[in-house]
Amino acid sequence: MSNEDVTCDDEEIARCLSLSDADEAIETERRRQKQVAADASLALRLTAEDACARLCDASSLALDAVIARAIAAKDALANIEAFAPKTNDAAVIASPPSAEQRAYEVDHGRLELRLEFYGLREKNVTGDGNCQFRALSDQLFRDGGEYHDVVRAAVVERLLNRRDAYEAYVAPEAYDSYVTKMSQLGEWGDHVTLQAAADAYSVTINVLTSYSENGFIEILPSDGSSLNSPRSVWLSFFAEVHYNSIYPA
């Protein structure tokens, strides 16, 4: 083999090695760019997941925050409207509402805002002392509350038959007196009758309230029977005033 042949072979090997190095460099750059793209995608996804996690963590506070801001805005508007102009453009201060009236308005406004937030509407039932049973009747039978006496009778029967389950929640009132009272039409229902209704009909009762805390209350049958029932009952409760039946808006 001549020196010239060796030189040609070396040049060819060098050229091949040069091409291999270039190809490897290209491949390395391609992998680097791919990794950069993957890292960027992961960063975006993690950012989105982190934002979602923060949103979930704040969800329990979101409703009350929205309600608080809305109530504050309404309060500010109420303060402005307290100055009622006369026809001669003079302004006079209207009589301020009583503390009881103001509390009533704030509570009712809170309930309205919660209903709006959840996309719900109230179906009003008659406020004659039977409203809890009327609201339950409408939810159970879609009757506008007509069979409130039937619901009351079922609740009272449950109270009579399962004294051991409810008596502790009635104390210090005498249990027999309590049951007799609840059997009378026009007597307001309470948290015990709601539990007895959930137990008697094997349904979960969901109550959206006007309370500043405990805005949503879930009442499950004590024996867990609602797990086998497709029915859920939805009520609104304007605290210490009135129950209504609620539906999607």
SULTA-V469506 format. One record per run of one state. SS is the DSSP state (~ for helix, > for strand, _ for the rest). FROM is the first residue (numbers start at 1). TO is the last residue. If there is no record, write none. Layout:
ss=SS from=FROM to=TO
ss=SS from=FROM to=TO
This chain:
ss=_ from=1 to=2
ss=~ from=3 to=81
ss=_ from=82 to=82
ss=> from=83 to=85
ss=_ from=86 to=90
ss=> from=91 to=93
ss=_ from=94 to=98
ss=~ from=99 to=118
ss=_ from=119 to=119
ss=> from=120 to=123
ss=_ from=124 to=130
ss=~ from=131 to=141
ss=_ from=142 to=147
ss=~ from=148 to=161
ss=_ from=162 to=162
ss=~ from=163 to=170
ss=_ from=171 to=174
ss=~ from=175 to=182
ss=_ from=183 to=190
ss=~ from=191 to=201
ss=_ from=202 to=203
ss=> from=204 to=209
ss=_ from=210 to=215
ss=> from=216 to=219
ss=_ from=220 to=224
ss=~ from=225 to=228
ss=_ from=229 to=231
ss=> from=232 to=238
ss=_ from=239 to=241
ss=> from=242 to=248
ss=_ from=249 to=249
